[in-house]
Structure formats: C-alpha cells, structure tokens
Amino acid sequence: MSPAINVLLADDHPMIMESIEKIINDSPGLNVLYKFSTGKQVLDALAGPNRSEIDILILDINMPNLNGLDCMEVIKKKYPDKKVIFLTIYQEEFVVRRLKKLGARAILLKNTDTERLVDVIHKVYNDIEVFDDVENILAATSNIKDNLKLSKREREIIRLIAEGKSAIEIGDLLNLSDLTINTHRRNIMRKLDLSNTAQIAAFAKSSGIIT
C-alpha cells in the first residue's frame, strides 16, 4: 500500500479550512499533516525538521502575517522542490501570472468541486501542472493588461507607486501636482481593472515594470 500524500493546508477562514480538511482526510491516500492560518506559520513548518514529510502545500493568497504571494516568493528561493497549489477567490490576471512565475504547480478557484480538488492534488504530486481553471482568465484579459496600452508617464507612475511613493512624493519627483498624479492613478486602475495601490504594485512586479 502506497503511503499517504501529506498535505500542508493554509487558509485564514476557519470554515473553509475545515471543509477542505474534511475533503482531504476523507479521500483515500490523502492526509492533512499541518493546517495554518498565516504565511509565517507555513514558512516556520518548512524550516522545521519535518519538512521532508510535506508532499503538497495548499495555500490561500489573502492570509495575515505574510500573504500567499510573499510566502511563495520565499518558497521559490528556499524550497523550490516543494509542490504548491493555490486555492483562491482571486481571478486577476496579474495574480495568476505572478503565481505561475513563482513556481506554483496549480491554481484552483475556491468554487472548485470536491472531485476536482482531489484529482489535482494527485496530479501535482505526480508532477503534473494544472492551470485549466485560470487559463480563460489569462486569455480574456491579456489584451486589457497589455503594457503597450499604458503611456510612458503611466508606467513611470506605476513604478513609483510600487516603490512606495505617495502621490505628493511622486508629484515632487515628476514636477506634477498631487491632483494630477491621483488622476493618473485612477486612469491606471481603470485601464488595468485594479482596485488599489497594492494591486498596482503587484502588477508592476508581475509585468516586469519593476524587478
């Protein structure tokens, strides 16, 4: 009999955590070895003596004390052999591209059904990547988020936002009023279908505007 596939599960919503844990533990050959609610706990477990027992990590993106994207940055650098599945509500194209670039083996939306989740765990364990759920997102939004649609000034402002500069600081650097900078920021968010400066910063990383 083959040993169970041990899963590390991380999600900051207790009800979702319990539901996924039950699905996994009720499936033959699968076992939840660890469950956490923060990215820091995930990295602490990977740095611990039982790291080799963790076969699959299933992570959420929106977690306190180190989110899933930042957690994946560390995993790529320190534990590139670890197989990570992201289970998320986020469908933004820049998030999908960032996770794939960082080495995620699969990305599933949280409305995925039980059978598919179990199937994807087995596939990823056997070195098969699964991005079916998000490929349509990439196809539908690739034209919208094309860097060529952004002006040189907008790209410059995106870079400065990603560096943590305020509207006043950006205005001083570019010799523009903060009102003008805020207008550019609103236009950038409209063009890219983003909601806040944190998403602009993430887009800047994923698109290569900053490295």
ABEGO torsion letter per residue (X at the ends): XBBBBBBBBBBABAAAAAAAAAAAAABBGBBBABBBABAAAAAAAAABAAAAABABBBBBABBBGEBAAAAAAAAAAABAABBBBBBBABABAAAAAAAAAAGBABBBBAABBAAAAAAAAAAAAAGBBBAAAAAAAAAAAAAAABAAABBAAAAAAAAAAAAGBBAAAAAAAAGBBAAAAAAAAAAAAAAAGBABAAAAAAAAAAAGABX
